[in-house]
Amino acid sequence: MTNVKSSQSMTRRAVLGAFAATAISAAPTFSNAAGFLRGAGDIRRLRMTSPRTGEKMDTIYWIEGEYLDEAVREISLFMRDWRTDGVKNIDTRTIDILAASHNLLDASEPYTLLSGYRSPKTNAMLRRRSRGVAKNSRHMIGQAADLRLGSRSVSQIYRAGIACGGGGVGRYSSSNFVHMDCGPVRSWGR
């Protein structure tokens, strides 16, 4: 995915870039995560790479209480089903959880995205291969992501996801990834 943006977008991002290093807030919008907001600034950012497509993404998607539609669309496109090229709008609550957990980990590297949106066809194929894939997976409605970070353990990422208190967090140690979603608060895995 090339980072083609309108000149208006580039100008806005260039201005915001000067502040991003010191004023990044990656807090979820959930009431129990209000502590993450205090003193953290008014900008939220998400950074990811995709080993499946070779794409990289680094975007500010929220400024002063407002989601940036173009950036949220960019995230949704990045998190598409790479097998079918299907795109689904990614729930902003999931985006917030990903960004908040990354912020808590204080990691300089981007997340590695293993799975974002999955079409029903892709989900069914994965279910045939693994009993760990839910029939009604939140991946199919744009509410989940499977992630890893080379500099952090599965347990560290899992604990950061749980600390956000905003949804489901699954630990898949043997496969070296963590699942995060904006569904009911719950946790599972080893």
C-alpha positions as CSV (number, residue, x, y, z in Angstrom):
1,M,0.0,0.0,0.0
2,T,1.5,3.3,-1.0
3,N,1.0,6.2,1.3
4,V,-0.8,8.4,-1.2
5,K,-2.6,11.3,0.5
6,S,-4.1,14.6,-0.6
7,S,-2.0,17.7,-0.2
8,Q,-4.4,18.9,2.5
9,S,-3.8,15.8,4.5
10,M,0.0,16.0,4.1
11,T,0.0,19.6,5.3
12,R,-2.1,18.8,8.3
13,R,0.1,15.8,9.2
14,A,3.3,17.8,8.7
15,V,2.1,20.4,11.2
16,L,0.9,17.7,13.7
17,G,4.1,15.8,13.2
18,A,6.0,18.4,15.1
19,F,3.9,17.8,18.2
20,A,3.4,14.0,17.9
21,A,6.6,13.0,19.6
22,T,5.6,14.7,22.8
23,A,1.8,14.7,22.8
24,I,0.7,11.3,21.8
25,S,-2.3,9.9,23.6
26,A,-3.3,6.4,22.7
27,A,-6.1,5.9,25.2
28,P,-9.3,4.0,24.6
29,T,-12.6,5.9,24.8
30,F,-13.8,3.6,27.6
31,S,-14.6,5.3,30.9
32,N,-12.3,3.0,32.9
33,A,-9.3,4.1,30.7
34,A,-9.6,7.8,31.6
35,G,-6.4,7.6,33.5
36,F,-4.5,7.0,30.2
37,L,-5.7,10.4,29.0
38,R,-4.5,12.6,31.9
39,G,-1.6,14.7,30.7
40,A,-1.0,12.6,27.6
41,G,-2.0,15.2,25.0
42,D,-4.8,15.2,22.4
43,I,-3.4,13.0,19.7
44,R,-3.7,9.3,19.1
45,R,-1.5,7.3,16.7
46,L,-1.3,3.8,15.4
47,R,1.7,2.1,13.8
48,M,1.6,-1.3,12.1
49,T,3.4,-3.5,9.6
50,S,1.9,-6.4,7.6
51,P,4.2,-9.3,6.8
52,R,1.5,-10.6,4.4
53,T,1.4,-7.6,2.2
54,G,4.7,-5.9,3.0
55,E,2.9,-2.7,3.8
56,K,3.7,-0.2,6.7
57,M,1.4,2.3,8.3
58,D,2.0,5.1,10.7
59,T,-1.0,7.4,11.2
60,I,-2.4,9.9,13.6
61,Y,-6.1,9.0,13.6
62,W,-7.5,11.2,16.5
63,I,-7.0,14.8,17.3
64,E,-8.5,16.8,20.1
65,G,-11.5,14.5,20.6
66,E,-12.2,13.8,16.9
67,Y,-11.5,10.8,14.7
68,L,-9.9,11.7,11.4
69,D,-12.1,10.0,8.8
70,E,-9.3,9.7,6.2
71,A,-7.0,8.1,8.8
72,V,-9.6,5.7,10.0
73,R,-10.2,4.7,6.4
74,E,-6.5,4.2,5.9
75,I,-6.4,1.9,9.0
76,S,-9.4,0.0,7.6
77,L,-7.7,-0.5,4.3
78,F,-4.5,-1.6,6.0
79,M,-6.4,-4.1,8.1
80,R,-8.2,-5.6,5.1
81,D,-8.6,-9.3,4.5
82,W,-5.4,-9.8,2.5
83,R,-6.6,-13.1,1.1
84,T,-9.7,-11.6,-0.6
85,D,-8.8,-7.9,-0.5
86,G,-12.1,-7.3,1.3
87,V,-12.3,-4.2,3.4
88,K,-14.5,-3.6,6.4
89,N,-14.6,-0.4,8.5
90,I,-12.6,-1.2,11.6
91,D,-14.4,-0.2,14.8
92,T,-12.7,2.8,16.3
93,R,-13.0,1.2,19.7
94,T,-10.7,-1.6,18.5
95,I,-8.3,1.0,17.0
96,D,-8.2,2.8,20.4
97,I,-7.5,-0.5,22.3
98,L,-4.6,-1.3,19.9
99,A,-3.1,2.2,20.2
100,A,-3.6,2.3,24.0
101,S,-1.9,-1.0,24.6
102,H,1.0,0.0,22.3
103,N,1.4,3.2,24.3
104,L,1.4,1.2,27.5
105,L,4.1,-1.0,26.2
106,D,6.3,2.0,25.4
107,A,7.5,0.3,22.3
108,S,9.2,2.1,19.5
109,E,8.5,-0.5,16.9
110,P,5.1,-0.9,15.1
111,Y,2.8,-3.8,15.7
112,T,3.0,-6.6,13.3
113,L,-0.6,-7.2,12.1
114,L,-1.3,-10.9,11.5
115,S,-5.1,-10.6,11.0
116,G,-7.5,-7.7,11.0
117,Y,-10.8,-7.9,9.1
118,R,-11.6,-11.4,7.8
119,S,-14.3,-12.1,5.3
120,P,-16.7,-14.9,6.2
121,K,-15.0,-17.0,3.5
122,T,-11.6,-16.5,5.0
123,N,-12.9,-17.2,8.5
124,A,-14.6,-20.4,7.4
125,M,-11.3,-21.6,5.8
126,L,-9.3,-20.8,8.9
127,R,-11.9,-22.6,11.1
128,R,-11.4,-25.7,9.0
129,R,-7.6,-25.5,9.7
130,S,-7.8,-24.6,13.4
131,R,-10.3,-25.2,16.2
132,G,-9.1,-21.9,17.8
133,V,-11.0,-19.8,15.2
134,A,-14.5,-18.7,16.4
135,K,-17.5,-19.3,14.1
136,N,-18.8,-15.8,14.7
137,S,-15.4,-14.1,15.0
138,R,-15.3,-10.4,15.7
139,H,-12.7,-10.3,12.9
140,M,-15.6,-10.6,10.5
141,I,-17.3,-7.4,11.7
142,G,-14.1,-5.3,11.9
143,Q,-13.8,-5.5,15.7
144,A,-10.6,-7.5,16.2
145,A,-6.9,-7.8,15.4
146,D,-4.2,-10.4,16.0
147,L,-0.8,-8.8,16.7
148,R,2.7,-9.3,17.8
149,L,5.8,-7.1,18.7
150,G,9.3,-8.4,18.3
151,S,10.5,-6.5,21.3
152,R,7.8,-7.6,23.7
153,S,6.6,-11.0,24.8
154,V,3.1,-12.3,24.2
155,S,2.6,-12.0,28.0
156,Q,3.6,-8.4,28.0
157,I,1.3,-7.5,25.1
158,Y,-1.5,-9.5,26.7
159,R,-1.2,-7.7,30.0
160,A,-1.2,-4.3,28.2
161,G,-4.4,-5.3,26.4
162,I,-6.0,-6.3,29.6
163,A,-4.9,-3.1,31.3
164,C,-7.0,-1.1,28.8
165,G,-10.1,-2.8,30.1
166,G,-11.9,-2.2,26.8
167,G,-12.7,-5.7,25.3
168,G,-11.4,-9.2,24.7
169,V,-7.8,-10.1,24.9
170,G,-6.5,-13.6,24.0
171,R,-3.0,-14.9,24.5
172,Y,-1.7,-17.4,21.9
173,S,1.8,-18.1,23.2
174,S,2.5,-21.1,21.0
175,S,1.6,-19.0,17.9
176,N,3.3,-15.9,19.2
177,F,0.4,-13.4,19.0
178,V,-2.2,-11.6,21.0
179,H,-5.8,-11.1,19.9
180,M,-7.5,-7.8,20.9
181,D,-11.1,-6.9,20.2
182,C,-13.8,-4.3,21.4
183,G,-16.3,-6.9,22.5
184,P,-17.2,-7.7,26.1
185,V,-14.3,-7.5,28.5
186,R,-12.8,-11.0,28.9
187,S,-9.5,-12.8,28.6
188,W,-8.3,-16.2,27.7
189,G,-5.3,-18.2,26.6
190,R,-1.9,-19.4,27.8
